[in-house]
Amino acid sequence: MLVGIGIDLVEHASLLEKDMEKLSLRLLSNRELDVYHKLCSSRKIEYLASRFACKEAIFKAFKNGDKTANYKDFSILNHEDGSPYVKCSTKASYEYLITLSHTKNYSVAYVMIYKS
């Protein structure tokens, strides 16, 4: 059963105005932080912005659902082929279908959530 859909767009410049290290600690799970710290500086903004957009899209897809989740509850990881997926131990009864994309200035995420 479809629970909801969500989309979010993040402008890279809005994140560059902030302390990126502080923001990464607030937004990223431990597994995501491991990946983030291994990236070259030019890829970090795309990675952080796309994860932020995806997590915001997840919250939008849940609409009026559980408001106790936070950014670190969700890990946006990649399969070996590069395709993204969501790992969330607190909401294990859901299936997340996501797609991420970015340009030089923007990152976008689209999410569909299904109840297992």
Residue frames as a rotation matrix with the C-alpha (Angstrom) as fourth column:
MET 1
0.577 0.817 0.000 0.00
0.817 -0.577 0.000 0.00
0.000 0.000 -1.000 0.00
LEU 2
-0.211 -0.622 0.754 1.34
0.572 -0.704 -0.421 3.42
0.792 0.342 0.505 -0.98
VAL 3
0.026 0.117 -0.993 1.90
0.959 -0.284 -0.008 5.56
-0.283 -0.952 -0.119 2.11
GLY 4
0.772 0.227 -0.594 2.99
0.128 -0.970 -0.205 8.72
-0.623 0.083 -0.778 0.32
ILE 5
0.346 -0.684 0.642 5.28
0.882 0.004 -0.471 10.48
0.319 0.730 0.605 -2.10
GLY 6
0.721 -0.176 -0.670 7.68
0.256 -0.831 0.494 13.33
-0.643 -0.528 -0.554 -1.48
ILE 7
0.403 -0.637 0.657 10.05
0.788 -0.124 -0.604 15.53
0.466 0.760 0.452 -3.42
ASP 8
0.767 -0.207 -0.608 12.61
0.271 -0.754 0.599 18.10
-0.582 -0.624 -0.522 -2.33
LEU 9
0.566 -0.584 0.582 15.06
0.549 -0.259 -0.795 20.41
0.615 0.769 0.174 -4.05
VAL 10
0.628 -0.453 -0.633 18.16
0.513 -0.370 0.774 21.82
-0.585 -0.811 0.000 -2.33
GLU 11
0.885 -0.395 0.248 20.17
-0.069 -0.637 -0.768 24.73
0.461 0.662 -0.591 -3.68
HIS 12
0.341 -0.836 -0.429 23.87
0.821 0.487 -0.296 24.06
0.457 -0.251 0.853 -3.10
ALA 13
-0.346 -0.498 0.795 24.63
0.136 -0.865 -0.483 27.74
0.928 -0.059 0.367 -2.40
SER 14
0.494 0.610 0.619 22.29
-0.544 -0.339 0.768 27.66
0.678 -0.716 0.165 0.61
LEU 15
0.933 -0.210 -0.293 24.39
0.348 0.739 0.577 24.88
0.095 -0.640 0.762 2.17
LEU 16
0.087 -0.974 0.208 27.71
0.781 -0.063 -0.621 26.48
0.618 0.217 0.756 1.29
GLU 17
0.060 0.022 0.998 26.72
-0.304 -0.952 0.039 29.47
0.951 -0.306 -0.051 3.44
LYS 18
0.868 0.325 0.375 26.61
-0.458 0.235 0.857 27.16
0.191 -0.916 0.353 6.47
ASP 19
-0.168 -0.884 0.436 29.30
-0.943 0.272 0.189 25.32
-0.286 -0.379 -0.880 8.41
MET 20
0.191 0.267 -0.945 29.43
-0.751 0.660 0.035 22.16
0.633 0.702 0.327 6.29
GLU 21
-0.709 -0.512 -0.484 31.11
-0.099 0.752 -0.652 20.05
0.698 -0.415 -0.584 8.98
LYS 22
-0.841 0.463 0.279 28.48
-0.369 -0.114 -0.923 20.95
-0.395 -0.879 0.266 11.59
LEU 23
0.045 0.901 -0.432 25.69
-0.981 -0.041 -0.189 20.39
-0.188 0.432 0.882 9.10
SER 24
-0.143 -0.162 -0.976 27.07
-0.546 0.836 -0.059 16.98
0.826 0.524 -0.208 8.09
LEU 25
-0.959 -0.248 -0.134 27.14
-0.017 0.525 -0.851 15.90
0.281 -0.814 -0.508 11.75
ARG 26
-0.574 0.811 0.108 23.50
-0.549 -0.283 -0.787 16.98
-0.608 -0.511 0.608 12.16
LEU 27
0.222 0.744 -0.631 22.16
-0.955 0.035 -0.294 15.43
-0.197 0.668 0.718 8.94
LEU 28
0.079 -0.284 -0.956 24.18
-0.689 0.678 -0.258 12.31
0.721 0.678 -0.142 8.22
SER 29
0.972 0.190 0.136 24.08
-0.233 0.741 0.630 8.90
0.019 -0.645 0.764 9.88
ASN 30
0.326 -0.901 0.285 27.35
-0.411 0.137 0.901 7.27
-0.851 -0.411 -0.326 10.91
ARG 31
0.117 -0.252 0.961 27.42
0.683 0.723 0.106 5.17
-0.721 0.644 0.257 7.72
GLU 32
0.805 0.212 0.554 26.85
0.565 -0.561 -0.605 8.26
0.183 0.800 -0.571 5.58
LEU 33
0.843 -0.535 -0.055 29.52
-0.449 -0.757 0.474 10.19
-0.295 -0.375 -0.879 7.49
ASP 34
0.162 -0.795 0.585 32.04
0.176 0.607 0.775 7.44
-0.971 -0.023 0.238 6.68
VAL 35
0.247 0.010 0.969 31.34
0.957 0.156 -0.246 7.94
-0.153 0.988 0.029 2.97
TYR 36
0.954 0.232 0.193 31.23
0.260 -0.956 -0.137 11.74
0.153 0.180 -0.972 3.25
HIS 37
0.678 -0.729 -0.096 34.66
-0.354 -0.438 0.827 12.00
-0.644 -0.527 -0.555 4.87
LYS 38
-0.060 -0.709 0.703 36.25
0.473 0.600 0.645 9.93
-0.879 0.371 0.299 2.09
LEU 39
0.623 0.391 0.677 34.95
0.776 -0.201 -0.598 12.20
-0.098 0.898 -0.429 -0.69
CYS 40
-0.609 -0.740 0.286 37.00
0.776 -0.631 0.020 14.92
0.165 0.234 0.958 -2.35
SER 41
-0.683 0.303 -0.664 35.82
0.268 -0.742 -0.614 18.41
-0.680 -0.597 0.426 -1.40
SER 42
-0.812 0.377 -0.447 34.09
-0.584 -0.537 0.609 19.05
-0.010 0.755 0.656 -4.75
ARG 43
-0.524 0.625 -0.578 31.79
0.067 0.707 0.704 16.00
0.849 0.330 -0.413 -4.25
LYS 44
-0.862 0.138 -0.488 30.92
0.507 0.173 -0.845 16.72
-0.032 -0.975 -0.219 -0.62
ILE 45
-0.738 0.615 -0.279 28.35
-0.505 -0.777 -0.376 19.40
-0.447 -0.137 0.884 -1.43
GLU 46
-0.335 0.620 -0.709 26.50
-0.735 0.299 0.609 17.15
0.590 0.725 0.355 -3.89
TYR 47
-0.585 0.052 -0.809 26.53
0.331 0.927 -0.179 14.26
0.741 -0.372 -0.559 -1.41
LEU 48
-0.888 0.212 -0.407 25.31
0.352 -0.254 -0.901 16.35
-0.294 -0.944 0.151 1.52
ALA 49
-0.648 0.661 -0.379 22.68
-0.706 -0.708 -0.027 18.21
-0.286 0.250 0.925 -0.52
SER 50
-0.366 0.530 -0.765 21.26
-0.520 0.566 0.640 15.04
0.772 0.632 0.068 -2.08
ARG 51
-0.659 0.118 -0.743 21.01
0.566 0.728 -0.386 13.29
0.496 -0.675 -0.546 1.33
PHE 52
-0.867 0.359 -0.345 19.36
0.021 -0.665 -0.746 16.36
-0.498 -0.655 0.569 2.84
ALA 53
-0.518 0.688 -0.508 16.88
-0.849 -0.341 0.404 16.54
0.105 0.640 0.761 -0.06
CYS 54
-0.451 0.323 -0.832 16.09
-0.093 0.910 0.404 12.83
0.888 0.259 -0.381 0.24
LYS 55
-0.780 0.142 -0.609 15.47
0.618 0.323 -0.717 12.96
0.094 -0.936 -0.340 3.97
GLU 56
-0.758 0.550 -0.350 13.23
-0.385 -0.811 -0.440 16.02
-0.526 -0.199 0.827 3.57
ALA 57
-0.425 0.599 -0.679 11.32
-0.760 0.171 0.627 14.17
0.491 0.782 0.382 0.82
ILE 58
-0.642 0.169 -0.748 10.90
0.372 0.921 -0.111 11.19
0.670 -0.350 -0.654 3.16
PHE 59
-0.840 0.329 -0.431 9.43
0.332 -0.316 -0.889 13.43
-0.428 -0.890 0.157 5.86
LYS 60
-0.590 0.641 -0.491 7.07
-0.766 -0.636 0.090 14.96
-0.255 0.430 0.866 3.29
ALA 61
-0.507 0.377 -0.775 5.99
-0.387 0.704 0.596 11.50
0.770 0.602 -0.211 2.13
PHE 62
-0.738 0.232 -0.633 5.04
0.617 0.612 -0.495 10.52
0.273 -0.756 -0.595 5.68
LYS 63
-0.198 0.677 0.709 2.90
0.080 -0.710 0.700 13.69
0.977 0.195 0.086 5.89
ASN 64
0.229 0.422 0.877 1.03
-0.792 -0.443 0.420 13.43
0.566 -0.791 0.233 9.18
GLY 65
0.552 -0.059 -0.832 2.77
0.203 0.977 0.066 10.30
0.809 -0.205 0.551 10.36
ASP 66
0.621 -0.397 -0.676 5.26
0.780 0.225 0.584 9.76
-0.079 -0.890 0.449 13.15
LYS 67
0.817 -0.288 0.500 6.96
-0.104 -0.926 -0.364 13.10
0.568 0.245 -0.786 13.94
THR 68
0.840 -0.495 0.221 9.61
-0.224 0.053 0.973 11.52
-0.494 -0.867 -0.067 16.17
ALA 69
0.575 -0.656 0.488 12.01
0.808 0.550 -0.213 10.54
-0.128 0.517 0.846 13.36
ASN 70
0.599 -0.450 -0.662 15.09
-0.263 -0.892 0.368 12.63
-0.756 -0.046 -0.653 12.72
TYR 71
0.584 -0.383 -0.716 17.65
-0.806 -0.175 -0.565 12.94
0.091 0.907 -0.411 9.93
LYS 72
-0.426 -0.899 0.104 20.07
-0.904 0.419 -0.080 10.43
0.028 -0.128 -0.991 11.43
ASP 73
0.022 0.523 0.852 17.40
-0.429 0.775 -0.464 7.71
-0.903 -0.355 0.241 11.56
PHE 74
0.922 0.339 0.189 17.68
0.054 0.369 -0.928 7.38
-0.384 0.865 0.322 7.78
SER 75
-0.216 -0.975 -0.050 20.79
-0.099 -0.029 0.995 6.38
-0.971 0.219 -0.091 5.84
ILE 76
0.871 0.352 -0.343 20.81
-0.351 -0.044 -0.936 7.07
-0.344 0.935 0.085 2.11
LEU 77
-0.061 -0.909 0.412 23.34
-0.248 0.414 0.876 4.58
-0.967 -0.048 -0.251 0.78
ASN 78
0.214 0.068 -0.974 24.31
-0.972 -0.083 -0.220 3.20
-0.095 0.994 0.049 -2.61
HIS 79
0.850 0.054 0.524 24.20
0.012 0.993 -0.121 -0.30
-0.526 0.109 0.843 -4.05
GLU 80
-0.078 -0.947 0.312 27.28
0.429 0.250 0.868 -1.54
-0.900 0.201 0.386 -5.91
ASP 81
-0.124 0.086 0.989 25.76
0.991 -0.038 0.128 -0.30
0.048 0.996 -0.081 -9.19
GLY 82
-0.927 -0.326 0.185 25.49
0.310 -0.944 -0.111 3.21
0.211 -0.046 0.976 -7.70
SER 83
-0.136 0.953 0.269 21.71
0.129 -0.253 0.959 3.24
0.982 0.165 -0.089 -7.28
PRO 84
-0.736 -0.167 0.656 20.57
-0.539 -0.442 -0.717 4.78
0.410 -0.881 0.235 -3.98
TYR 85
-0.009 0.762 -0.647 18.51
0.372 0.603 0.705 3.08
0.928 -0.234 -0.289 -1.29
VAL 86
0.087 0.155 0.984 17.22
-0.758 -0.630 0.167 3.91
0.646 -0.761 0.062 2.19
LYS 87
-0.336 -0.188 -0.923 18.22
0.469 0.816 -0.338 2.05
0.817 -0.546 -0.186 5.32
CYS 88
-0.301 0.307 0.903 16.11
-0.726 -0.688 -0.008 2.78
0.618 -0.658 0.430 8.41
SER 89
-0.822 -0.070 -0.564 15.95
0.223 0.873 -0.434 0.50
0.523 -0.483 -0.702 11.42
THR 90
-0.858 0.505 -0.097 13.21
-0.079 -0.316 -0.946 2.49
-0.508 -0.804 0.311 13.18
LYS 91
0.126 0.914 -0.387 10.76
-0.749 -0.168 -0.641 2.20
-0.650 0.370 0.663 10.28
ALA 92
-0.774 -0.596 0.215 11.61
-0.378 0.706 0.599 -1.27
-0.509 0.382 -0.772 9.02
SER 93
-0.248 0.758 0.602 8.05
0.515 0.630 -0.581 -2.08
-0.820 0.166 -0.547 7.93
TYR 94
0.679 0.434 -0.592 8.30
-0.204 -0.663 -0.720 0.41
-0.705 0.610 -0.361 5.07
GLU 95
0.076 -0.621 0.780 9.82
0.910 0.364 0.201 0.13
-0.408 0.695 0.592 1.60
TYR 96
0.356 -0.066 -0.932 11.42
-0.083 -0.996 0.039 3.27
-0.931 0.063 -0.359 0.17
LEU 97
0.290 -0.275 0.917 11.81
0.947 0.218 -0.235 3.85
-0.135 0.937 0.323 -3.55
ILE 98
0.521 -0.184 -0.833 14.06
0.123 -0.950 0.287 6.84
-0.844 -0.252 -0.473 -4.22
THR 99
0.387 -0.540 0.747 15.83
0.890 0.005 -0.457 8.64
0.243 0.842 0.482 -6.97
LEU 100
0.402 -0.393 -0.827 18.43
0.338 -0.775 0.533 11.39
-0.851 -0.494 -0.179 -6.61
SER 101
0.377 -0.366 0.851 19.82
0.884 -0.134 -0.449 13.80
0.278 0.921 0.273 -9.15
HIS 102
0.390 -0.271 -0.880 21.98
0.425 -0.795 0.433 16.89
-0.817 -0.543 -0.195 -9.13
THR 103
0.733 -0.298 0.612 23.37
0.465 -0.437 -0.770 19.64
0.497 0.849 -0.181 -11.28
LYS 104
-0.361 -0.916 0.177 26.18
0.518 -0.355 -0.778 22.03
0.775 -0.189 0.603 -10.49
ASN 105
-0.731 0.068 0.678 23.80
-0.378 -0.869 -0.319 24.15
0.568 -0.490 0.662 -8.39
TYR 106
0.052 0.874 0.484 20.96
-0.994 -0.001 0.108 21.91
0.094 -0.487 0.869 -7.22
SER 107
-0.976 -0.158 -0.150 20.18
-0.143 0.984 -0.101 18.46
0.163 -0.077 -0.984 -5.83
VAL 108
-0.102 0.994 0.038 16.75
-0.962 -0.108 0.251 16.86
0.253 -0.011 0.967 -6.01
ALA 109
-0.986 -0.113 0.119 15.22
-0.145 0.943 -0.301 13.75
-0.078 -0.314 -0.946 -4.46
TYR 110
-0.082 0.975 -0.208 11.97
-0.871 0.032 0.491 11.93
0.485 0.221 0.846 -5.15
VAL 111
-0.940 -0.216 0.263 10.62
-0.335 0.729 -0.597 9.33
-0.063 -0.650 -0.758 -2.71
MET 112
0.109 0.951 -0.289 7.76
-0.645 0.289 0.708 6.84
0.757 0.109 0.645 -2.72
ILE 113
-0.788 -0.310 0.531 7.03
-0.615 0.428 -0.662 5.00
-0.022 -0.849 -0.528 0.53
TYR 114
0.025 0.755 -0.655 5.09
-0.457 0.591 0.664 1.74
0.889 0.283 0.360 0.70
LYS 115
0.122 0.113 0.986 3.90
-0.957 0.275 0.087 -0.15
-0.262 -0.955 0.142 3.76
SER 116
-0.728 -0.499 -0.471 5.30
-0.608 0.787 0.105 -3.70
0.319 0.362 -0.876 3.68
